[in-house]
Amino acid sequence: MTESNDPIANLAFTELIITCQADGCLNLFQKSLDEPATDPVEKWSVKMAGLARDAGWGSDAMGKVLCPVHANPAKIVDDSGRK
């Protein structure tokens, strides 16, 4: 695979799993475990990246893959209803 502009697809292609790369975070995109990689892996990784993005995963300006908790921190609301 030639490196794409999508950090999530790149991670899926090289690691065969999508995990959060925020320091100390152990979150992973479960679907990337539930649906093992298939040939061509490039096609699978692009599919997984799309599904992960639909589930709220993203990446930062440096290309780190982030779970929904870290990709969208402004959208997290505590129990009091405050952001």
C-alpha positions as a Markdown table, in Angstrom:
| # | Residue | x | y | z |
|---|---|---|---|---|
| 1 | Met | 0.0 | 0.0 | 0.0 |
| 2 | Thr | 1.3 | 3.4 | -0.8 |
| 3 | Glu | 0.8 | 5.6 | 2.2 |
| 4 | Ser | -2.5 | 7.4 | 2.0 |
| 5 | Asn | -3.5 | 10.7 | 3.6 |
| 6 | Asp | -5.8 | 8.9 | 6.0 |
| 7 | Pro | -4.0 | 8.0 | 9.3 |
| 8 | Ile | -6.7 | 5.6 | 10.3 |
| 9 | Ala | -6.4 | 3.6 | 7.1 |
| 10 | Asn | -2.6 | 3.6 | 7.4 |
| 11 | Leu | -2.8 | 2.3 | 11.0 |
| 12 | Ala | -5.3 | -0.4 | 10.0 |
| 13 | Phe | -3.1 | -1.5 | 7.1 |
| 14 | Thr | 0.1 | -1.7 | 9.1 |
| 15 | Glu | -1.2 | -3.0 | 12.5 |
| 16 | Leu | -4.4 | -4.8 | 11.3 |
| 17 | Ile | -6.2 | -3.2 | 14.2 |
| 18 | Ile | -7.4 | 0.3 | 15.0 |
| 19 | Thr | -6.3 | 1.6 | 18.4 |
| 20 | Cys | -6.3 | 5.0 | 20.0 |
| 21 | Gln | -2.8 | 6.6 | 20.0 |
| 22 | Ala | -3.5 | 9.1 | 22.8 |
| 23 | Asp | -1.0 | 8.7 | 25.6 |
| 24 | Gly | -2.3 | 6.1 | 28.1 |
| 25 | Cys | -5.5 | 5.3 | 26.2 |
| 26 | Leu | -6.4 | 1.6 | 25.6 |
| 27 | Asn | -9.5 | 2.1 | 23.5 |
| 28 | Leu | -9.7 | 0.1 | 20.3 |
| 29 | Phe | -12.1 | 0.0 | 17.4 |
| 30 | Gln | -13.8 | -3.3 | 18.1 |
| 31 | Lys | -15.0 | -3.9 | 14.6 |
| 32 | Ser | -11.4 | -4.1 | 13.5 |
| 33 | Leu | -11.0 | -7.1 | 15.8 |
| 34 | Asp | -14.4 | -8.6 | 14.9 |
| 35 | Glu | -13.8 | -8.5 | 11.1 |
| 36 | Pro | -10.3 | -9.9 | 10.5 |
| 37 | Ala | -8.3 | -8.4 | 7.7 |
| 38 | Thr | -8.9 | -9.9 | 4.2 |
| 39 | Asp | -7.1 | -9.6 | 1.0 |
| 40 | Pro | -6.6 | -7.1 | -0.4 |
| 41 | Val | -5.6 | -5.6 | 3.0 |
| 42 | Glu | -5.6 | -2.1 | 1.5 |
| 43 | Lys | -9.3 | -2.4 | 0.7 |
| 44 | Trp | -10.1 | -3.8 | 4.2 |
| 45 | Ser | -8.1 | -1.0 | 5.9 |
| 46 | Val | -10.0 | 1.7 | 3.9 |
| 47 | Lys | -13.3 | 0.0 | 4.9 |
| 48 | Met | -12.4 | -0.1 | 8.6 |
| 49 | Ala | -11.2 | 3.5 | 8.5 |
| 50 | Gly | -14.6 | 4.6 | 7.1 |
| 51 | Leu | -16.5 | 2.6 | 9.7 |
| 52 | Ala | -14.2 | 4.0 | 12.5 |
| 53 | Arg | -14.8 | 7.6 | 11.3 |
| 54 | Asp | -18.6 | 6.9 | 11.2 |
| 55 | Ala | -18.2 | 5.8 | 14.9 |
| 56 | Gly | -16.5 | 9.0 | 15.9 |
| 57 | Trp | -12.9 | 8.1 | 15.5 |
| 58 | Gly | -10.6 | 10.7 | 14.0 |
| 59 | Ser | -7.0 | 11.9 | 13.9 |
| 60 | Asp | -5.1 | 15.0 | 15.1 |
| 61 | Ala | -3.0 | 17.4 | 13.0 |
| 62 | Met | 0.1 | 15.2 | 13.7 |
| 63 | Gly | -1.6 | 12.1 | 12.3 |
| 64 | Lys | -2.3 | 10.3 | 15.6 |
| 65 | Val | -5.4 | 8.1 | 15.5 |
| 66 | Leu | -7.9 | 9.1 | 18.2 |
| 67 | Cys | -10.9 | 7.3 | 19.7 |
| 68 | Pro | -14.2 | 9.2 | 20.0 |
| 69 | Val | -13.2 | 10.3 | 23.6 |
| 70 | His | -10.1 | 12.0 | 22.4 |
| 71 | Ala | -11.2 | 13.0 | 18.9 |
| 72 | Asn | -14.2 | 14.9 | 20.1 |
| 73 | Pro | -13.5 | 16.1 | 23.6 |
| 74 | Ala | -15.7 | 19.2 | 23.3 |
| 75 | Lys | -18.7 | 16.9 | 22.7 |
| 76 | Ile | -18.3 | 15.0 | 25.9 |
| 77 | Val | -20.8 | 16.1 | 28.5 |
| 78 | Asp | -20.5 | 15.2 | 32.1 |
| 79 | Asp | -23.5 | 14.1 | 34.3 |
| 80 | Ser | -24.4 | 17.7 | 35.2 |
| 81 | Gly | -25.0 | 18.5 | 31.5 |
| 82 | Arg | -22.0 | 20.8 | 31.3 |
| 83 | Lys | -19.5 | 20.5 | 28.5 |
